[in-house]
Amino acid sequence: MSAVVDPSTLASDVAGWLHRVTANERPPASIVAYNIGLFETEDGYSAYLAGAGRFDPVSGDWACEEAFTPRERYLILP
């Protein structure tokens, strides 16, 4: 049975994570796009953050060329 997650708590967790990343690290000026991805783990779900030096709205491959990965790259989701 999966737990119900309060959307406001989830939003607060994600906002806090992004705030910590931006407060602790400054991405290079060459970063023009960010990718926040979600993936399943053995214990639930996690999010990750990566920055890219290019963006192509037609091709999703732009997100594969990571040019910035913060130290706090992952957020474990409730």
N, C-alpha and C positions, 0 to 999 in steps of 0.2 A: 504494500500500500504506500503510495507516494504522499508526501506532505504537501499541504497547500502553502504556497509562498505568497506573502502579502506584497502586492505590487509596489507599494510605497517604500517598503523596506528594501526590496530589490533595487529600486531606483536610487535610493539613498546609498546603498552599498556601491553601486556602479559609479555614481557621482563622486563619492569619497575616494574611490580607487583612482579615477581620472584626475581628481584634484591632487592627490599625493604624487602621482606621476609627474604632472606639470609643475608642481612645487619643488620637486627634488631633481628634475632633469629638464634641460632645455634641448629640444630636438634641433638638429641643424636647420638652417634657413632653407636648405634645399628640399626639405620634406613638404610635399604639396597635398598629400592625402594620407588618411589613416584607415586601417582596417581593424575592426573589432570582430573577432571570430569566436564562435562557440563550439565546444566539443564535449563529448561524453567521456567521463572517467569511470573508474570502478566504483567511486563513491558518489557519483552524481554528475554535475556539469561544471565546466570552467569556461572562462572567457580569456582571450588573449588580445594584446594590442601590438600593432606593428605600424610603422610609418613607411611610406614609399616616396620616391623621388619623381614619380609620374603617376598619372591617373588616366584611365581610358574608360569612359562610361559604356562603351560597346563591348569591350573585352575584359573579363574578370581576371585575366592573367597579370594585370598590373599589381595586384595584391601579393603576388608571389615574389616580387623583387623587393625584399625588405631592406630598407636603408637606415631604419631606426627601430631598435627593440629596447625598450626601457628595462631597467633592472627589475622593477616590479611588473613584469610582463603579464603575469597571470593573476586572475581573480577567481577564487573558488566560490561558486554560486551556491546559495542555500537550497 
